[in-house]
Amino acid sequence: MIWVWEAVERSEPMEIHGNNRAKELANLLFGVQESSPSQQAERRQADAKSDSARSDTVSISLEGRNIQRLADLVKAEDSPTAERAAEVKRAIENGTYHVDGQSVADALLHNVLVDSVL
């Protein structure tokens, strides 16, 4: 069976009859209410007043504050890491930086063993 739909142009608006049942249903389901122009103006004024009284607020969690503190510490030039890096840089430039091969090997083996266990 084949259905054929034809577009129909109407010069008049389509009307649905039913004794205002659609409006009643909309009021029931959505709380849609018709209002007079003066009621609409009052509503707009009330909305404008409440909008001007509102203010936006932001609250940062404890975790967020802790992360920010850590980021600030990392960025600080006087942090222990920055001090140590500057110290190592000076020692390399002066030719006095000495690396203990045994300590490096021990640390590498320790890290490999720990990583393989975990």
C-alpha positions in Angstrom: 0.0 0.0 0.0 1.4 3.4 -0.9 0.5 6.6 1.0 0.6 9.9 -0.8 0.7 13.1 1.2 -0.2 16.3 -0.6 0.6 19.8 0.7 -2.5 21.8 1.1 -2.3 25.6 1.1 -4.9 27.3 3.2 -6.0 30.9 2.9 -7.6 30.7 6.3 -5.9 29.8 9.6 -6.8 26.3 10.8 -9.2 26.2 13.8 -9.4 23.6 16.4 -12.7 23.4 18.2 -13.1 22.0 21.6 -14.5 24.6 24.0 -11.1 26.0 25.0 -9.9 22.6 26.2 -6.4 23.2 24.8 -6.0 26.4 26.9 -7.3 24.6 30.0 -4.9 21.7 29.4 -2.0 24.1 29.0 -2.9 25.9 32.2 -3.1 22.6 34.0 0.1 21.2 32.6 2.3 24.3 32.3 0.7 26.9 34.5 0.2 29.1 31.4 -2.0 32.0 32.3 -3.1 34.9 30.2 -2.5 38.3 31.7 -3.5 41.8 30.9 -1.0 44.3 29.6 -0.9 46.0 33.0 -0.1 42.7 34.7 2.6 42.1 32.2 4.1 45.5 32.8 4.0 44.9 36.6 5.7 41.6 36.1 8.5 43.2 34.0 9.1 45.8 36.7 9.3 43.2 39.4 11.7 41.1 37.3 13.9 44.2 36.7 14.0 45.0 40.4 14.9 41.4 41.3 17.6 41.3 38.6 19.2 44.5 39.9 19.2 43.1 43.5 20.8 39.8 42.4 24.6 39.3 42.5 26.7 36.5 41.3 28.9 34.7 43.8 31.7 32.2 43.4 32.8 29.8 46.1 36.0 27.8 45.8 36.2 24.4 47.5 38.9 23.6 50.1 40.5 21.3 47.5 40.6 24.2 45.0 42.2 26.5 47.5 44.8 23.8 48.4 45.6 23.4 44.7 46.0 27.1 44.3 48.4 27.3 47.3 50.5 24.5 45.8 50.6 26.3 42.4 51.7 29.5 44.2 54.5 27.6 46.0 55.7 26.1 42.8 55.8 29.5 41.1 57.5 31.2 44.0 61.1 31.9 43.2 62.2 31.5 46.8 60.8 27.9 47.0 63.3 25.1 48.1 63.1 23.6 44.6 64.0 26.9 42.9 66.8 27.4 45.4 68.2 23.9 44.8 68.0 24.3 41.1 69.9 27.6 41.3 72.5 26.0 43.5 73.0 23.1 41.1 73.2 25.5 38.1 75.9 27.5 39.9 77.9 24.3 40.7 77.7 23.1 37.1 78.8 26.5 35.8 81.7 26.5 38.2 82.7 23.0 37.4 82.2 21.9 41.0 79.1 19.7 40.6 79.9 16.1 41.4 77.6 13.2 40.8 78.0 10.1 42.9 77.5 7.2 40.5 76.7 4.8 43.2 73.9 7.0 44.6 72.4 7.4 41.1 72.5 3.6 40.5 71.0 2.9 43.8 68.1 5.3 43.2 67.5 3.8 39.7 67.4 0.3 41.0 65.1 1.3 43.9 62.7 3.0 41.5 62.7 0.0 39.1 62.1 -2.5 41.9 59.3 -0.4 43.5 57.6 0.1 40.1 57.7 -3.6 39.3 56.1 -4.5 42.7 53.4 -1.9 42.3 
